[in-house]
Amino acid sequence: MAKGGARAQGPGRGQKALGRLSLPAQLGSLPAVMELVQAAADRAGLGEREAREVLLAAEEAAVNIISHAYPQSKGELRLTCRLPAPGLLELVFSDQGLPFNPLAHAEPEPAAGLAGRRIGGLGLRLIKRSVDLAVYCRQGGRNVLTLRKEKGKRQRP
C-alpha cells in the first residue's frame, strides 16, 4: 500500500507506467499525489522548471477534484503517471464525481480587477499554461483529465 492509504496499481495500456494511486478525495491525499508526480517527473527526465510546472498543474487538478467533484458525498481520486515516450510525461486524473469539463470554461482575465472578477478559474488557467497538452473526456461515468508535459518543449506564453 502506498503512502496516504493509496492502493498502488500495476501498469496499463502498453505505456511505461510510472505509478498509479487510488486515494480518498480529501486534502490529506495531496502529499501522496505530489510525491508520485515528483517521482514521475524525475523518471521522465524533466528539467527543474518543467517539473515545477507539471507539479503546479497536478496540484491544481487534484485540488479541483477534492474541492468540487463530490459536494454531497465522499469519493475517490485516481492518478496514473505514464511515460508514453522518452521525455514525455502523462498524468491521468479521474474521479466519479459530478460531470465537469474544466477545459470548456473560459479563462478569467488575470489583469481584470479583483473586485469585478468572479471567484475561481485561475487554477484552470494555471493548468492550461503549465502543461503542453490538456484533454478532458467523460468515460464510463468518470471525469478523465489527461495532462502531458514534454521535456525540452517551449512553454506557451
N, C-alpha and C positions, 0 to 999 in steps of 0.2 A: 504494500500500500504506500502510495506517495504521500508527501507532506500535506497537511491540512485535511486529512480524511479523503483524499482523492484516490480513485482507483486508476492505477496505471494500466494501459491497454496496449495491445500489440500493433504492428504496422498495418497499413491498409492501402488499397488501390494501386499497388505496384510502384509507389513512390517511396523513397527512403524516408521512413518515419523517424522523426527526431524525438517524439514524445507525445503522449496523449493524457489528458486529465478529464475526469468527470467529477465535478465539485458541487456542493450546495451553492446556490446563487446568493451569496452573502459576502459582505466586505471582508470577513475573516479568511475567505478563499483567495483574496487578491495576492498575498505574498507567494502562494504556490504558483499562480498564473505567471507572475512576473519572473519567478525563478526559472520556470520552464522556458519562457520566451528568451530570457537572457542566455540560457544554455544553448538554445536552438540558434540564436544569433551568432554565438561564438562558433558553433559547429558549422554554420553556413559560411563562416569567414567574413562576416560583415565588419566594416570598419567601425570605429568608435561612434562617429556621427550617425551612421546608418543604424547601428544598434540602438542608440538613443531614440531615433525617430520611430523605429519599429516598437520599442518599449512604450513610447508615448501612445502610439496608436492602439497597442494591445491593452494598455491600462484603460483608455477611454472606452474601447469596445466592451471590456469586461465590466466596467462600472455602469455602462448603459444597460447591460443585461441585468446586473444586480439591482439597479435602481428602478427599472421600468418594465422588465419582462413579466414579472409575476406580482402585480399590485395587490391581489387578494389572497395569495397563497405562497407556499414555499415551492421552489423549483430547483432545477439543475442547470449548470453552465458546463458546456463541454468545449474543450480546446484540443485541437490536433495541430501539431507542428510538423511540417514536411519539408523535404528538400527535393523538389521536382527535377532540379538540375543543379550542377555545381554553382555555388554563389547565389542561388535563388531560394529565398526562404518564403514559405507559405504558411500562414496561420489561418485555421478554420475554426471560427467560434460558432456555436449553435446553442439554441435553447428551445423549449416547447412553450414559451410564453406567448403573449399577445402578438399577433402578426404585426410586424413593423419593419419597414424598409428604410433604414437610416439614410441611404443614398438618394432617396427620392425627395427629400426635403431640401428646400432652398437654404443655402448657406447664409447666415447672418453677416452683415457687413461689419467687420470689426471696428472700422473708423466711425460708425454711427455712434451718436451719443448714448450713454448708458441709460439715461432717463427715458428715452423713447424706444428702447430695444426690448423685445420680449426676452424672458429668461430662457436660457438653454440654447443649444445649437452649436455653440463654439467647439464642443468636443467633437462633433461630427466633422466640422471644418478641419480640426487638427488631424483626425483620422485620414481624411482625404488628402491632406497636404503632406502627411508623413510617410505614406506608402506609395509604391509605384502603380498599384492596381488594387481597387476595392470592388468586390462584386457581391451582391445580395441575391438570395433566392429563398423561396418558401418551399421546403421539400419534406414530404412525409410528416406534416404537422409541426415542422421545426423552422425557425428562423436560422438561416445559414449565412454568415458573413465571412467571406474569404478575403484575406489581405496578403499582398505579395510585396516583398522588398528584394531588390536585386543589387548585389554587390557592384559598386562602381558606377551605377546609373545616376545621372544627374537629377537632382531633386527639382520638382516643379516650383515656380515662384509662389 
